[in-house]
Amino acid sequence: MRNEKEMMDMITGTARKDGRIRGVYMSGSRTNPNAPRDIFQDYDIAYVVRETESFRKDRNWIDIFGGRMYMQYPDDRMGEGADPGNCYGYLMQLEDGNRLDLRLVTLEYAKKDILHDKLCRILLDKDKLLPGIPESSDEDHWVKKPEEEEYRFCCNEFWWILNSIGKGLWRGEIPYVMDMLNQHSRPELIRMLSWDVGVAAGFACSVGKSGKYFKRHLAKDKYDRLMRTYPKAEAEDIWQSVFEMCGFFEETAKRVGQALGYAYDEREAFNSRLYLDCTHELPRDAEEFLMVRRMREEDAEKTAKIWLEGNVGTHSFIPEKYWRDNYNSVKHQLAEAEVYVYEDSRGIKGFAGVEHGFIQGIFVKEEMRSKGIGKALLAVCKGKYTELSLHVYRENKKALEFYKREGFQISREQTESSTGQVEYVMIWRKG
């Protein structure tokens, strides 16, 4: 592999020998003092020429740079904006491992191009016509401070795309999900993380294309967290990566918003995440959307209060003290159990606790009963198991009728030791 000096001697030497070439300038990572140095850095070179036509007619003149493994002529596609008469490019992967991205540009084009990019470095100017430029700097690539509207759009786009990711995962459309995740959600996370880095550095640094320099700017725990947002193409692995991404984005967005004095829309984020969480728990055979998600540790206090209210209100045949004495124990158990909560934009309205197919209980706030909440909670439980069982007091007539309507059958009768009450063991089986 030719080293940098050998490559540069060849590039400038070719220009000196060819009268059609009047100047040479370089841009890209090799002129960037802050870019890491390695063997994969491209040589981004522009030859200033009087005309491009004679070069374009002779396809073999580039053989002087060495054998090529493969290459592109991007301007032959004549797409929108192509102007081969003033700028014509060759992208070459050379056999010795070097990559040369060479452009032929007219003087008029070069004068504008050089002043547009602070990473330009003039290597040769035969006619002394190229503009003088300051020492190369990556300032043009520094993270830019966002306006508030741009910040709000980034947040809105991130939370909105979760809708598509969630339904795609529910449907099992993994290729679609991976595209939505990496082409739409991830760029917003990268953008927000870039602003976070920018805030810390006074917006005087570059994180590189797609955040490739994040490892230099983020604390190790943050960088590791970013890496956890890149999943395997497997449904549950994607779900966990998306959940990680949501938490990481929200923490970062709040910090950036506070630093810049921009308002973060917490309601939008809450509702979007709620819809996503409910989609994750939605049974694959569901015929309607259910606002039921897995309980989080911070929900334990709210669910325990619903448990207490429900038991006191529906079990008048058991002393209230019995339920209050068990309150703290139940709250602890809820935090560690498999629990599903029904929640809408106004908060948690009910929950169901399950343990290996045994329903510990379904509880709904008093004012929300007979509104389909218990049925929705039970539907999610049915989606998780092929068989469910539960105990219901014989005296709890409403609960008994509810479970019968939902396909449960009485298996046997027994007496609960702690209360002395008669209860039924009821069983449901899928199909």
Secondary structure, 3 states (H helix, E strand, C coil): CCCHHHHHHHHHHHHHHCCCEEEEEEECHHHCCCCCCCCCCCEEEEEEECCCHHHHHCCCHHHHHCCEEEEECHHHHCCCCCCCCCEEEEEEEECCCCEEEEEEEEHHHHHHHHHHCCCCEEEEECCCCCCCCCCCCCHHHCCCCCCHHHHHHHHHHHHHHHHHHHHHHHHCCHHHHHHHHHHHHHHHHHHHHHHHHHHHCCCCCCCCHHHCCHHHHCCHHHHHHHHCCCCCCCHHHHHHHHHHHHHHHHHHHHHHHHHHCCCCCHHHHHHHHHHHHHHHHCCCCCCCCCCEEECCHHHHHHHHHHHHHHHHHHCCCCCHHHHHHCHHHHHHHHHHCEEEEEEECCEEEEEEEEECCEEEEEEECHHHCCCCHHHHHHHHHHHHCCEEEEEEECCCHHHHHHHHHCCCEEEEEEECCCCCCEEEEEEEECC
